[in-house]
């Protein structure tokens, strides 16, 4: 049977990380997924970019002092690390693992692989 593996992809090169926007959020996409990338202190978080409430572009929102992404449309808030809605409405953002490497920010995406495939 198939197995689920984590494949790593270069999301943002180092040059883009040096010019981070003042609101702490940036839009990126990879493999057809629109992402909201949040920088909090020296940590990077990758979450789905579309607000599950009304579809707003979360990368045009901002980070508050509690490490939450604030939706620019209705001010719903989501925790950077878990994607959980913290404003009490039960919504959730899919989140993805990130790694800061010498050449930039890498994103982990799960995919299915054959059991004998050792390329992961």
N, C-alpha and C positions, 0 to 999 in steps of 0.2 A: 504494500500500500504506500501511498504518498506520505511524506512527512513535511511538516511546516518548518521552514528555515528563515533566518533573518539575513537579508542581503543588504549590504551597505552601499550607499550612493552619495557622491559628493553633491551637496546641496548648495552651499555658498562658498566660493573661494575666499581665501584669507583677506584679499583686498576689500571685498564687500563687508567683511566683519569689522574692518577698521573704520568704516564710514557708517556706523549704525545710526538710525534716525532717533531724534530726541524723545519720541514717545515710547521707545523701547520695542516697537513692533515693526515687522517687515513682512511683505507678501512674497511667497516663493511658490514654485510648483515643480513637481517631479513625477514622472510616470502617470500623468493625468490627474494628479491630486493637487488641489489648491490648498496651500498651507499658510498658517499664520505663525511666524517665528517670533518668539518673545525672548528678549534678553533681560535678565534680572541679575544685577551685579555681574558676575562672570559666568553665569549659567545660561544655556540656551535651551528653549523648549519649542517643540514643534507640535502644532495642533491643527485640526481642520479649520479652514478659514471662514467657513459659512456658519453663521449663527443658526442653530437649530430652531430658534423661535420664529424669526421672520426673514432669514436669509441674508442678513447684512454682512458686509465684508469686514471681518473682525480686525484685519490689519490696519484699518482706518480708525480704529478705536484707540485705547491707551491702556497703560498699566497703572493700577492704583497702588497704594502703599502696602497692600496685603498680598502682593504677588498674584493679583487677579487681572485677567483681561476684561476690559469693560467694553461691551458692545456699543457702538456709536448710535444705534437706532433707538433702543429702548432701555439702555443702561443695565442689561443683564450682565452678571459677572461670572467668570469661569476661572477656576484655579489653574495656574500655569502648568504645574506638574502632573495633575491627575485629569484635567479636563472637566471636572465636576462643576456643575452650576452651583454657585455659592449664594445666589440671591433667592433661593428657595422655590424654584419653579420646576425642578426635576429634569432639566435638560442636561445633556452631556456632550462634550466634544471628544472626538477620537484623537488620541495623542500618540506620538511616535518617538522612539528613542533617538537621541542625538549623541554624537561624539565630536569633541573638538580635537582636531588633529593638526599636524604641522602645516598642512596645505589648505585647511579650511574646516567648515562644519559639515559633518557627514550625518546622513539620515538612514535609519534602519527601517526596512519594509519587509513584512512577512510575505512569503510566497511558498507555494507548494513545490516539492522536488521529489524525484524518484529516490527510493532508499539507497541506491547505489551511487547517486550523484554526490560526489565529494567536493564539488566546487564551492560550496557554501562555507 
